[in-house]
């Protein structure tokens, strides 16, 4: 005997909060398992955010760490943002890296070099 739409709808809406909790729990468990496996990565990137009228040496930094296996793709690894923290007085600036993914998905273990020389461009 075929079920009517009303019976199906009634079944789905009965204890809907428990069913929603079960679906969300399953989703979070699946996400945890998917991002738990991390693999090492290394990427060499150019320092992009240099103050106007200045140049840095070296021009590139090497970033190493671990990333969730699902996101270990060149398209993701080249989305790291490399910038400088510089007070304008010292001849060296500290390199800062912002990953494109949240902290549970990516761990930065090392940045080389951590400090770069910054020079005023002479015309």
C-alpha positions, 0 to 999 in steps of 0.5 A: 500500500503506497504511503501518502504525502501526509504520512511521509511529511508527518514522519519527517516532522515528528521529533525533527530536532532529534533528526536534525541533531543526528544529521549535524553530528554525522556531518561534524564527524565526517568533517573531522575524519576528512581533515584529520589526515594532514600531509607536509607541504612546502611552498616558495612565495614572493613577498607581495605587500612591500611598502611603496618606494622600498624593496626587500631582499630576498624577494621570496620566502619558503613556507613549510608546514602541514595541511589537510590532505584534501587541500594539498593542491597548488591552487590552495598553496599559492593563496598564502598571503606574505606580508611584512611587519616593519616599523619604518626605522630598522633595516629589517622587517619581519615576515608574516604569513596568513594561510588561506584556510582556518587553523585546524586545516593548516599548520605553519611550522617554519618560514625561511627567512623570518626576517628580510632586509628592506631598502629604499629604492634609489632613483 
